[in-house]
Amino acid sequence: MAKPKKTPRPKAETPKGFRDYFGAEVTQRTEMLRKIAAVYHRYGFDALESSGVETVEALGKFLPDVDRPNEGVFAWQEDADAEKPGDWLALRYDLTAPLARVYAQHQNDLPKPYRRYAMGPVWRNEKPGPGRFRQFYQCDADTVGAPSVAADAEICAMLADCLEEVGIPRGDYVIRVNNRKVLNGVLEVAGLAGDDKERERGIVLRAIDKLDRLGVEGVRALLGEGRKDESGDFTEGAGLSERHVDIIMNFVDTKRLVQDAAERDLVDAAKDDDGELVETISSELRYSEGLQRDGFEREDIGDFVNSQRLSFLAELVAESEVGMEGVDELEMIADLLAAGGYGPDRIVIDPSVVRGLGYYTGPVYEAELTFDIQDEKGRTRNFGSVAGGGRYDDLVKRFTGQEVPATGVSIGVDRLLAALQAKGRMASTQAGPVVVTVMDRDRMADYQKMVAELRQAGIRAEVYLGNPKNFGNQLKYADKRGSPVAVIEGGDEKERGVVQIKDLILGAQIAESATLEEWKDRPSQLEVPRGDLVAKVRDILAQHDLPDGGTAK
């Protein structure tokens, strides 16, 4: 008789594209979410927590591939084997699509405009890669029902405040603003209006979105006949004429063209009668994006550059009504932000911002961190985008049949955390709890009383609950937990009314580098009266710049 096969043990591994988060990572994310939520709340937005599961029908056009509705998401069908199968359901792809459903479902009970923020994980069934996971956190804020671009300007200001609140100082970020109406105007002037040009428009949008990676010449090739990459693979282009390619490239390269012109104009304006550079520039020129000239430090020229970009764009789309509408909206956003103190040192007009999602209908914005980091191969690169959003006035129309204006932003929390860690502005480890060791099993009540006193004083603490037989293992446990302090009370200490308090951080420092004399002068273990337990532990935490909770600052 054959032996029954043993059921194989499951592999203890995370699914591909997912990961586990421990201790400090979870705490840091929670703290970041708290700070961002505080800014959103300060701006008058209300919290919303919607379902993590939506019907595929509700997600609709917000799915990554409309023609294959279950691609790109984790989807399943209810009662798939039944005679009458149920709905297709999917884990939410982002936090915007659920907002459309919530607003349409509850609009009679919601204030208008409706201002909400939402935070939580989203899931995408896409190919994972380095730093790219199938589950990640987003932190969104949206205003639904406000047609004025004042709502867009407010989102940009709020985004700047969020970045600074979590530890990204001015100078390390820039929020770049564009308008899809301007881009639509450029496409119209370039002969790409109409339903029969949908394919070409798609190629153009994807090409512009790759400007940072491919450069000006790479984008130009994709607008024309096509581009061959380094591996020899050929990507078919939009097939535009040279004149139409020039129109789009002038739009794409507006930033450089205007900045070069501004540099020439400002240098000319800063020359004396003999043509020599003088040492001052008009105080009206208040910001620079890194522009440097011979004889000058980095001068503030952003207001000038912004106005020049708007003038350049107006000339480019002068023949397009929708394009001019977009330029006017950008000018209004810049004026509103300047009035609130958000100048071009933080928020700039940048026509190269496209945003990949098709439902944006007006202003679009992207927050980019401007500092350099070392990638996994040791190469220096710019950190890049950590947030983005824009106006999508067709958000609720799918449900109600009526256009409802909306605008919002999504912050990539995991990328922000990675940025702070890359700059050394966030500790990679977290201090553990104070550990009360167990010297006598029969006196567990005494140890529980100690830990209760510490907790009631707001100090993170725990009693060792493993096998107390080997005291060395208790200290090893405290070390592995990253504990700053261990409390020891044996029978002798109990009789004398004292406790031993071991400063584990100081002990590690002494063991690593101190001489015998220094060790004697700086003892890492102290004996204090039992009644001074809480005060002494708090004192040690303060010496190591740790709050009572034991979390590294």
Summary of the structure (lengths in Angstrom):
residues: 553
radius of gyration: 30.0
end to end distance: 65.8
largest distance: 107.7
contacts: 1676
relative contact order: 0.10
helix: 42%
strand: 19%
